[in-house]
Amino acid sequence: MGSATLHDGSTIGFEVHGDGPVLLLPVPAPAEGPKAEAMRAWGADPALGRSLTDGLRDRFRVVAFDYEGHVMAHPKPDTLTPANAARDLLAVADAAGADRFAYYGYSWLGLLGQQLALHTDRLSALVMGGYPPVGGPYAAMLAVTTAAHAASLAAVQNPPAPTETVPGDWSTVSVTTTVDQTRQFVTLYEALHDFDDRAAQPSLTCPRLCVVGSADTIEYAEQWGGVTVDIAGPVLRERTGLEALGWDVAVLDGLDHMQAMQAAAVLPVLRPWLESRI
């Protein structure tokens, strides 16, 4: 177990497993009890981080750390910018003694992988899961995170009555996150508002892979911004163009956002690709 100091002075722990080329892996810490049961109800794996690590540690030196868990426990409402997040990821690599390393992240952590690649020449390979490298839904995610922040502010003044959450139905979900927790993601997507992901492509030089589920499209009700966050669409429409830009593309047939992040789905693609590139 090691630790790294991040841009705001907070400290994050990490674990190192295995030997071989280094892979930076921001994955959740195992969940237990009611939280684990709730995750299973939504189709998530409470032990996802461990499952991914165990599936890679015999071939790679896996540096596993829970960056999402960290920012939720230690919110960065005004400073969670793409540049600072890239600094944080590099701080973990530095603390682990990794001069060169590959990176795999999923969803917003996949988005951060592309930002990391734009801020350093130390990446040996980039795997961007659950977020399109070109045509990313930045405006939609800003709307969703802004709505979540507004709801967290409103909940401070008028705490909502307990309601039954129906797994898979976002309209039944109440905001349980704090104002600072939601604000940090508004800060992130505000900073990405004018980001031109297509214009950024020539600056990416390491081997890179995009992995998405073909059914990865999330429609949010009005309370969450009333937008559609389309992850699969840009990749399916732009696949030939992405390959021309230097991306390898893997589409996981029939899988949605939750399903496409599971170890059983991603490892058969992730592991052989990394073995062939680093």
LINMO-V346033 format. One record per run of one state. SS is the DSSP state (H for helix, E for strand, L for the rest). FROM is the first residue (numbers start at 0). TO is the last residue. Records with the same first field share a line. If there is no record, write none. Layout:
BEGIN
SS = FROM-TO + FROM-TO
END
This chain:
BEGIN
L = 0-0 + 5-9 + 17-20 + 26-31 + 41-46 + 54-59 + 65-65 + 73-80 + 95-99 + 106-106 + 119-121 + 129-136 + 157-168 + 172-177 + 191-199 + 203-205 + 213-215 + 219-220 + 224-226 + 230-230 + 244-245 + 252-257 + 261-261 + 277-277
E = 1-4 + 10-16 + 21-25 + 60-64 + 100-105 + 122-128 + 206-212 + 216-218 + 227-229 + 246-251
H = 32-40 + 47-53 + 66-72 + 81-94 + 107-118 + 137-156 + 169-171 + 178-190 + 200-202 + 221-223 + 231-243 + 258-260 + 262-276
END
